[in-house]
């Protein structure tokens, strides 16, 4: 074992100072490392915060650039008038007054080229006569509740879409992707017309295919159109238009799906002339109107009511999608049923919903279409004829007094004379 060297007091003092200096240097080095690590941590933290703030800002900018959706402002209280255009080349305008609050109203004017108004092009003012009802036809919540209760009692699962064009309000019930059957032909027609407008499909041949597919319900022309388009083209077009529930299967067109919401919004775009353009939309609507079938939704409206619809059916499904034209505002109604084996016998379910909707907007669907206008005309003239009816009542009472004074023996003869006189008066 090595012996410790004896040190003088001075050498011991120098040794202690060296050791103390080493400790101070080590402490200083450790403090520098700690400071560096702290600076690095602060840099990372600040960088992370800045990245988060940037992401938040970008998200806010993206939200601000989204289209503004008007909030629900309460039920509209009346349709004041419809004014046809002074110039035949301009679309007629529909003016509706909508209640915002108890003390505030606003007027919304929309141009709808495909709505045909009485006297269109003559410059006359055509006033809409609305039936007096306990509810506003522009408040759709009661109707939605009634439809929900009705379809809850049907076999299978049902979905409904409704849009009232005069108030521009809509609702849907239970909407989800479902086997589309013939309803998919609407979207195939839309995609085909888009290709024609882009110059990638022959216009005349495509038009003939679409007309046969819609008017006659020809399945072979539908298959031919899909082959020309390419099955993925229809689905891609639907994605571009925002029809997210609609798919044409690339392997099997029988697996194609859509929803009441997608079909209803397609018909709304068609009604507004937005499927490619007004001319194309008008032709497709004319093909839908030319279908001879009056079953399902048309069967729930009075005879003579104009409709443009397309149906779909199968062992497990029963569908109808329609535009219904009526005095109190045209509406779009789509009813689709997943009937669990009752598809071929579910027409009456759709008819019941159609009757309920028509009655809500127009009164009793079983009444002749012409009677409604005569009732309204009678209601308008009621105030004017009030004074005349009072005159007739006073004349009748005078004649009765005269008859009673002529004696009991001639009572029956006098009564018949009084009736004849009152009839002449």
C-alpha positions as CSV (number, residue, x, y, z in Angstrom):
1,X,0.0,0.0,0.0
2,X,1.3,3.3,-1.0
3,X,1.9,5.7,1.8
4,X,0.4,9.1,1.7
5,X,3.0,11.7,1.2
6,X,3.4,14.1,4.0
7,X,2.5,17.6,2.8
8,X,3.3,20.9,4.2
9,X,0.5,23.2,5.3
10,X,1.1,25.3,2.2
11,X,0.9,22.4,-0.2
12,X,-2.3,21.2,1.5
13,X,-3.8,24.6,1.0
14,X,-2.9,24.6,-2.7
15,X,-4.3,21.1,-3.1
16,X,-7.6,22.2,-1.6
17,X,-7.8,25.2,-3.9
18,X,-7.2,23.0,-6.9
19,X,-10.0,20.6,-5.9
20,X,-12.3,23.6,-5.2
21,X,-11.5,25.0,-8.7
22,X,-12.4,21.6,-10.3
23,X,-15.7,21.5,-8.5
24,X,-16.5,25.1,-9.6
25,X,-15.6,24.2,-13.2
26,X,-17.8,21.1,-13.1
27,X,-20.7,23.1,-11.5
28,X,-20.3,25.8,-14.3
29,X,-20.3,23.1,-17.0
30,X,-23.4,21.5,-15.5
31,X,-25.2,24.8,-15.4
32,X,-24.3,25.5,-19.0
33,X,-25.7,22.1,-20.1
34,X,-28.9,22.7,-18.1
35,X,-29.3,26.2,-19.7
36,X,-28.8,24.7,-23.2
37,X,-31.3,22.0,-22.6
38,X,-33.8,24.6,-21.2
39,X,-33.3,26.7,-24.3
40,X,-33.8,23.7,-26.6
41,X,-37.0,22.8,-24.7
42,X,-38.3,26.3,-24.9
43,X,-37.6,26.4,-28.7
44,X,-39.5,23.2,-29.2
45,X,-42.4,24.3,-27.1
46,X,-42.7,27.7,-28.8
47,X,-42.4,26.0,-32.2
48,X,-45.1,23.5,-31.3
49,X,-47.4,26.4,-30.2
50,X,-46.8,28.3,-33.4
51,X,-47.6,25.3,-35.5
52,X,-50.8,24.8,-33.6
53,X,-51.8,28.4,-34.0
54,X,-51.1,28.2,-37.7
55,X,-53.3,25.2,-38.1
56,X,-56.1,26.9,-36.1
57,X,-55.8,29.9,-38.4
58,X,-55.9,27.9,-41.5
59,X,-59.0,26.0,-40.3
60,X,-60.7,29.3,-39.5
61,X,-59.9,30.6,-43.0
62,X,-61.3,27.5,-44.5
63,X,-64.4,27.8,-42.4
64,X,-64.8,31.4,-43.4
65,X,-64.6,30.5,-47.1
66,X,-67.4,27.9,-46.8
67,X,-70.8,29.0,-48.3
68,X,-73.1,30.7,-45.8
69,X,-76.1,28.6,-44.9
70,X,-79.1,30.7,-43.8
71,X,-80.5,29.7,-40.4
72,X,-84.1,28.7,-39.9
73,X,-86.1,31.8,-39.4
74,X,-89.5,30.5,-38.5
75,X,-92.5,29.7,-40.7
76,X,-93.5,31.8,-43.7
77,X,-96.9,33.3,-43.2
78,X,-98.2,33.9,-46.7
79,X,-97.5,33.9,-50.4
80,X,-98.5,37.4,-51.5
81,X,-98.4,37.2,-55.2
82,X,-96.9,35.7,-58.3
83,X,-95.9,38.2,-61.0
84,X,-95.3,36.9,-64.5
85,X,-92.6,38.6,-66.5
86,X,-93.3,41.5,-68.8
87,X,-90.9,39.9,-71.3
88,X,-91.4,36.3,-72.4
89,X,-87.6,35.8,-72.5
90,X,-87.3,36.4,-68.7
91,X,-88.4,33.9,-66.1
92,X,-91.3,34.7,-63.9
93,X,-90.6,35.6,-60.3
94,X,-92.1,34.2,-57.1
95,X,-92.4,36.5,-54.1
96,X,-92.8,35.0,-50.7
97,X,-93.1,36.7,-47.4
98,X,-91.3,34.9,-44.6
99,X,-91.7,35.5,-40.9
100,X,-88.3,36.1,-39.1
101,X,-89.7,37.2,-35.7
102,X,-92.9,38.7,-34.3
103,X,-91.7,42.2,-35.2
104,X,-89.7,41.6,-38.4
105,X,-90.3,40.1,-41.9
106,X,-88.3,39.7,-45.0
107,X,-89.1,39.2,-48.7
108,X,-87.3,36.6,-50.7
109,X,-87.5,36.7,-54.5
110,X,-86.4,33.7,-56.6
111,X,-86.5,33.0,-60.3
112,X,-87.6,29.5,-61.3
113,X,-87.7,29.0,-65.0
114,X,-89.4,25.6,-64.9
115,X,-92.5,26.8,-63.0
116,X,-95.3,27.5,-65.4
117,X,-97.6,30.3,-64.1
118,X,-101.1,31.2,-65.4
119,X,-100.8,34.1,-67.8
120,X,-97.1,33.8,-68.1
121,X,-95.7,36.3,-70.6
122,X,-98.8,38.6,-70.5
123,X,-97.5,40.8,-67.8
124,X,-100.5,40.2,-65.6
125,X,-100.4,39.7,-61.8
126,X,-101.5,36.2,-60.9
127,X,-102.6,35.9,-57.2
128,X,-102.3,32.6,-55.6
129,X,-105.4,31.5,-53.6
130,X,-104.4,29.5,-50.6
131,X,-106.8,27.3,-48.6
132,X,-107.5,28.5,-45.1
133,X,-106.0,26.0,-42.7
134,X,-105.3,25.6,-39.0
135,X,-101.5,25.4,-39.8
136,X,-99.2,27.3,-42.1
137,X,-98.3,25.2,-45.1
138,X,-94.8,26.6,-44.8
139,X,-94.3,25.1,-41.3
140,X,-93.2,21.5,-42.1
141,X,-92.5,20.2,-38.5
142,X,-96.1,18.9,-38.0
143,X,-96.1,17.2,-41.4
144,X,-92.7,15.5,-40.6
145,X,-94.1,14.3,-37.3
146,X,-97.3,12.9,-39.0
147,X,-95.2,11.1,-41.7
148,X,-92.8,9.6,-39.1
149,X,-95.8,8.2,-37.2
150,X,-97.4,6.8,-40.4
151,X,-94.3,5.0,-41.7
152,X,-93.6,3.6,-38.3
153,X,-96.6,1.3,-38.9
154,X,-95.4,0.0,-42.3
155,X,-93.7,-3.3,-42.9
156,X,-89.9,-2.8,-43.2
157,X,-87.9,0.4,-43.0
158,X,-88.9,3.5,-44.9
159,X,-87.2,6.8,-45.7
160,X,-88.7,10.0,-46.9
161,X,-87.5,13.3,-48.4
162,X,-89.8,16.3,-48.9
163,X,-89.0,19.8,-50.2
164,X,-91.7,22.6,-50.5
165,X,-90.4,24.8,-53.4
166,X,-92.5,27.9,-52.5
167,X,-90.9,28.1,-49.0
168,X,-87.6,26.5,-50.0
169,X,-87.8,24.2,-47.0
170,X,-87.0,20.5,-46.8
171,X,-86.7,17.6,-44.4
172,X,-85.7,14.0,-44.6
173,X,-86.6,11.0,-42.4
174,X,-84.4,7.9,-41.9
175,X,-82.3,8.6,-45.0
176,X,-79.5,6.2,-45.7
177,X,-78.0,4.3,-48.7
178,X,-80.4,1.7,-50.1
179,X,-80.6,-0.4,-53.3
180,X,-81.8,2.1,-55.8
181,X,-83.5,0.0,-58.5
182,X,-84.6,2.4,-61.4
183,X,-84.0,5.5,-59.3
184,X,-80.4,5.3,-60.3
185,X,-81.3,6.2,-63.8
186,X,-81.8,9.8,-62.8
187,X,-78.1,10.0,-61.9
188,X,-77.0,8.1,-65.0
189,X,-79.0,10.7,-67.1
190,X,-77.3,13.6,-65.3
191,X,-73.8,12.1,-65.8
192,X,-74.6,11.4,-69.5
193,X,-75.8,15.0,-70.1
194,X,-72.7,16.3,-68.5
195,X,-70.5,14.2,-70.9
196,X,-72.5,15.5,-73.8
197,X,-72.1,19.1,-72.7
198,X,-68.3,18.4,-72.5
199,X,-68.3,17.0,-76.1
200,X,-67.2,13.5,-75.0
201,X,-70.5,11.7,-75.9
202,X,-72.6,11.8,-79.1
203,X,-75.6,14.1,-78.4
204,X,-78.3,12.4,-80.5
205,X,-77.6,8.8,-79.6
206,X,-77.3,9.7,-75.9
207,X,-80.5,11.6,-76.0
208,X,-82.4,8.7,-77.5
209,X,-80.9,6.3,-74.9
210,X,-82.0,8.6,-72.0
211,X,-85.5,9.1,-73.4
212,X,-86.1,5.4,-73.9
213,X,-84.5,4.6,-70.4
214,X,-86.8,7.1,-68.6
215,X,-90.0,7.2,-70.6
216,X,-90.3,3.5,-71.4
217,X,-88.3,2.1,-68.5
218,X,-86.1,0.2,-70.9
219,X,-83.5,-1.7,-69.0
220,X,-81.4,-2.5,-72.1
221,X,-80.9,1.2,-72.9
222,X,-79.8,1.8,-69.3
223,X,-77.2,-0.9,-69.6
224,X,-76.1,0.5,-73.0
225,X,-75.8,4.0,-71.5
226,X,-73.7,2.7,-68.5
227,X,-71.5,0.9,-71.0
228,X,-70.9,4.1,-72.9
229,X,-70.3,6.2,-69.8
230,X,-68.3,3.6,-67.8
231,X,-69.7,2.6,-64.5
232,X,-67.3,4.6,-62.4
233,X,-68.2,7.8,-64.4
234,X,-71.6,7.9,-62.8
235,X,-70.3,7.5,-59.3
236,X,-67.6,10.1,-59.9
237,X,-70.2,12.6,-61.2
238,X,-72.3,11.9,-58.1
239,X,-69.3,12.7,-55.9
240,X,-68.7,16.0,-57.7
241,X,-72.4,17.0,-57.2
242,X,-72.4,16.0,-53.5
243,X,-74.6,12.9,-53.8
244,X,-72.7,10.9,-51.3
245,X,-75.1,8.0,-50.9
246,X,-75.3,7.2,-54.6
247,X,-73.0,4.6,-56.1
248,X,-73.1,2.6,-59.3
249,X,-71.3,-0.6,-58.6
250,X,-68.4,-1.2,-61.1
251,X,-69.0,-5.0,-60.9
252,X,-72.8,-5.2,-60.6
253,X,-75.4,-2.5,-61.4
254,X,-77.9,-4.4,-59.3
255,X,-75.8,-3.4,-56.3
256,X,-76.2,0.3,-57.0
257,X,-77.4,2.5,-54.1
258,X,-78.9,5.9,-53.4
259,X,-81.0,7.5,-50.7
260,X,-84.2,9.5,-50.5
261,X,-82.0,12.6,-49.7
262,X,-79.8,12.2,-52.8
263,X,-82.8,11.5,-55.1
264,X,-84.7,14.4,-53.7
265,X,-81.9,16.9,-54.1
266,X,-81.3,15.7,-57.6
267,X,-85.0,16.4,-58.4
268,X,-84.7,19.8,-56.8
269,X,-81.7,20.7,-59.0
270,X,-83.6,19.4,-62.0
271,X,-86.7,21.5,-61.1
272,X,-84.5,24.6,-60.8
273,X,-82.9,24.0,-64.2
274,X,-79.4,23.2,-62.7
275,X,-78.7,19.7,-64.2
276,X,-76.3,21.0,-66.8
277,X,-78.7,23.9,-67.9
278,X,-82.3,24.8,-68.2
279,X,-82.8,23.2,-71.6
280,X,-81.4,19.8,-70.5
281,X,-83.3,19.9,-67.2
282,X,-86.5,20.7,-69.1
283,X,-86.1,17.8,-71.5
284,X,-85.5,15.3,-68.6
285,X,-88.5,16.6,-66.7
286,X,-90.6,16.1,-69.9
287,X,-89.5,12.5,-70.1
288,X,-90.5,12.0,-66.4
289,X,-93.9,13.5,-67.1
290,X,-94.5,11.3,-70.1
291,X,-94.4,8.1,-68.1
292,X,-97.9,6.7,-68.3
293,X,-97.9,5.2,-64.7
294,X,-100.3,6.8,-62.2
295,X,-99.3,4.5,-59.3
296,X,-97.7,5.3,-56.0
297,X,-97.1,9.1,-55.5
298,X,-99.4,10.2,-58.4
299,X,-102.1,7.9,-57.1
300,X,-102.1,9.9,-53.8
301,X,-103.1,13.1,-55.6
302,X,-106.4,14.0,-57.3
303,X,-106.9,13.0,-60.9
304,X,-105.4,15.6,-63.3
305,X,-102.6,16.6,-60.9
306,X,-99.4,17.0,-62.9
307,X,-96.5,14.9,-61.7
308,X,-93.0,14.0,-63.0
309,X,-91.8,10.8,-61.3
310,X,-89.8,7.6,-61.6
311,X,-90.4,4.4,-59.6
312,X,-88.3,1.5,-58.5
313,X,-89.4,-1.9,-57.2
314,X,-88.2,-5.4,-56.3
315,X,-88.8,-8.2,-53.9
316,X,-87.4,-6.2,-51.0
317,X,-87.8,-2.6,-52.1
318,X,-90.5,-0.2,-53.3
319,X,-89.6,3.4,-54.3
320,X,-91.0,6.5,-55.9
321,X,-89.4,9.9,-56.5
322,X,-91.6,12.7,-57.9
323,X,-92.1,16.4,-58.5
324,X,-95.8,17.3,-57.8
325,X,-97.2,20.5,-59.3
326,X,-100.0,22.2,-57.4
327,X,-101.5,25.6,-56.7
328,X,-100.1,26.0,-53.1
329,X,-96.5,25.5,-54.3
330,X,-94.9,22.6,-56.1
331,X,-93.2,20.0,-53.9
332,X,-90.6,17.2,-54.3
333,X,-91.4,14.0,-52.6
334,X,-89.2,10.8,-52.5
335,X,-90.3,7.7,-50.6
336,X,-88.1,4.6,-50.5
337,X,-88.9,1.4,-48.7
338,X,-86.7,-1.5,-47.5
339,X,-89.8,-3.7,-47.3
340,X,-88.2,-7.1,-46.2
341,X,-90.0,-9.2,-48.8
342,X,-93.1,-7.0,-49.3
343,X,-91.8,-4.9,-52.2
344,X,-94.4,-6.0,-54.8
345,X,-97.3,-5.3,-52.4
346,X,-96.2,-2.0,-50.8
347,X,-97.7,0.5,-53.3
348,X,-100.4,1.4,-50.8
349,X,-97.8,2.6,-48.2
350,X,-96.5,5.1,-50.7
351,X,-100.0,6.2,-51.6
352,X,-100.8,6.8,-48.0
353,X,-97.8,9.1,-47.5
354,X,-98.5,10.9,-50.8
355,X,-102.2,11.5,-49.7
356,X,-101.0,12.9,-46.4
357,X,-98.6,15.3,-48.0
358,X,-101.1,16.5,-50.7
359,X,-103.8,17.0,-48.0
360,X,-101.4,19.0,-45.8
361,X,-100.7,21.5,-48.6
362,X,-104.0,21.4,-50.5
363,X,-106.8,20.0,-48.5
364,X,-108.7,16.7,-49.1
365,X,-107.0,14.8,-51.9
366,X,-110.2,13.0,-52.9
367,X,-111.9,16.3,-53.8
368,X,-112.0,17.2,-57.5
369,X,-109.2,19.5,-58.5
370,X,-111.7,22.1,-59.9
371,X,-113.8,22.2,-56.7
372,X,-111.0,23.8,-54.7
373,X,-110.9,26.9,-56.9
374,X,-114.7,27.2,-56.8
375,X,-114.7,27.0,-53.0
376,X,-112.1,29.7,-52.8
377,X,-114.0,31.9,-55.3
378,X,-117.1,31.4,-53.1
379,X,-115.1,32.4,-50.1
380,X,-113.9,35.6,-51.8
381,X,-117.5,36.6,-52.8
382,X,-118.9,35.8,-49.4
383,X,-118.4,39.3,-48.1
384,X,-119.8,40.8,-51.2
385,X,-123.0,38.8,-51.1
386,X,-123.6,39.3,-47.4
387,X,-125.9,42.3,-47.8
388,X,-127.9,40.5,-50.6
389,X,-128.5,37.5,-48.4
390,X,-129.8,39.8,-45.6
391,X,-132.2,41.4,-48.1
392,X,-133.5,37.9,-49.2
393,X,-134.0,37.0,-45.5
394,X,-136.1,40.1,-44.8
395,X,-138.2,39.6,-48.0
396,X,-138.9,35.9,-47.0
397,X,-139.9,36.9,-43.5
398,X,-142.4,39.5,-44.8
399,X,-143.9,36.9,-47.1
400,X,-144.3,34.5,-44.3
401,X,-146.1,37.1,-42.2
402,X,-148.5,37.7,-45.0
403,X,-149.1,34.0,-45.5
404,X,-149.9,33.5,-41.8
405,X,-152.5,36.3,-41.9
406,X,-154.5,34.8,-44.8
407,X,-156.0,31.9,-42.7
408,X,-155.5,28.3,-41.8
409,X,-157.4,26.9,-44.8
410,X,-154.9,28.1,-47.4
411,X,-151.8,27.4,-45.4
412,X,-150.4,24.7,-47.7
413,X,-151.1,26.6,-50.9
414,X,-149.6,29.8,-49.4
415,X,-146.5,27.9,-48.4
416,X,-145.8,26.7,-51.9
417,X,-146.5,30.1,-53.3
418,X,-144.0,31.6,-50.8
419,X,-141.4,29.1,-51.8
420,X,-141.9,29.9,-55.5
421,X,-141.7,33.6,-54.7
422,X,-138.5,33.3,-52.7
423,X,-137.0,31.2,-55.5
424,X,-137.9,33.8,-58.1
425,X,-136.4,36.5,-55.8
